[in-house]
Amino acid sequence: MEAQPPGDDIMEGTITPEVQIKQLEEALATETDRLQKLFAAYETQEKELVDSKAEIEVLEKEIIDREIEKESLESIIAEKDVRVRELEMKATKNSKRVEHLEPELEKMEEKYSREKDRLGKVFGIAEELDNDLRLAVTEMKARDDWYVDHMQIFEDLNKAIKERYEMIERAVESERKSQHMSRAFTDRVEEMVQARSEEMAEEEAIAVEAEEATAAVEVVEEAPAEEPVAEETPAAEDAASEEPAAQKDWGDGQDPWASE
């Protein structure tokens, strides 16, 4: 409650409860309005504080990003400085190298001039060779066309030559077979002659034995008269009767045992 002025204490006994309640309600409304204004001001300040904090965070992030960007730029600048120094060193070296290579360059230009002249001559020769090649290609094409036009003649000739070689091979093979058969026939004849010679030798030996047997029989027949004549056996008669026939056959030059 607000402090009452001194004059109110005097009139306190005369204030009614209704007036007092009304005064209290007015005082409550005034305090309520004042508190609402204070709360609104507090909310405004709190909102501003939150905005300020957010802005501060954003600024801090920007500061961090700026620092990172600054460090990156400093690193890039340092690298560029190193690169620039390297390029300057290379440029210096290249300039020195150019100074040393200028005489070599003059020599190379002289060699280039000589090579250019030589290549010009080579190019001229190449053109001549190309012209000759074109002429040769034209001639070959004409020859190929002629060969295509007369291909059947060459094929017939090749076929005839092939048949000729086949005929020669057949004749040679026939001659080889004939010689082989002739040699086989000669060998067979020689074998037959050899066999016949052996047979004739055996026949001569048998004939000699037969003559000796015949001579022995004749000696027996010419024995002395006083001796008793032995009775001829049927075997001796048969031998005596067969002897002339055998001698007759031998006289003809035939082999009596050839049929055996």
Stockholm file with secondary structure:
# STOCKHOLM 1.0

chainA/1-260         MEAQPPGDDIMEGTITPEVQIKQLEEALATETDRLQKLFAAYETQEKELVDSKAEIEVLEKEIIDREIEKESLESIIAEKDVRVRELEMKATKNSKRVEHLEPELEKMEEKYSREKDRLGKVFGIAEELDNDLRLAVTEMKARDDWYVDHMQIFEDLNKAIKERYEMIERAVESERKSQHMSRAFTDRVEEMVQARSEEMAEEEAIAVEAEEATAAVEVVEEAPAEEPVAEETPAAEDAASEEPAAQKDWGDGQDPWASE
#=GR chainA/1-260 SS CCCCCHHHHHHGGGCCHHHHHHHHHHHHHHHHHHHHHHHHHHHHHHHHHHHHHHHHHHHHHHHHHHHHHHHHHHHHHHHHHHHHHHHHHHHHHHHHHHHHHHHHHHHHHHHHHHHHHHHHHHHHHHHHHHHHHHHHHHHHHHHHHHHHHTHHHHHHHHHHHHHHHHHHHHHHHHHHHHHHHHHHHHHHHHHHHHHHHHHHHHHHHHHHHHHHHHHHHHHHHTCCSSSCCCCCCHHHHHHHHHHHHHHHHHHTTCCTTTTC
#=GC SS_cons         CCCCCHHHHHHGGGCCHHHHHHHHHHHHHHHHHHHHHHHHHHHHHHHHHHHHHHHHHHHHHHHHHHHHHHHHHHHHHHHHHHHHHHHHHHHHHHHHHHHHHHHHHHHHHHHHHHHHHHHHHHHHHHHHHHHHHHHHHHHHHHHHHHHHHTHHHHHHHHHHHHHHHHHHHHHHHHHHHHHHHHHHHHHHHHHHHHHHHHHHHHHHHHHHHHHHHHHHHHHHHTCCSSSCCCCCCHHHHHHHHHHHHHHHHHHTTCCTTTTC
//
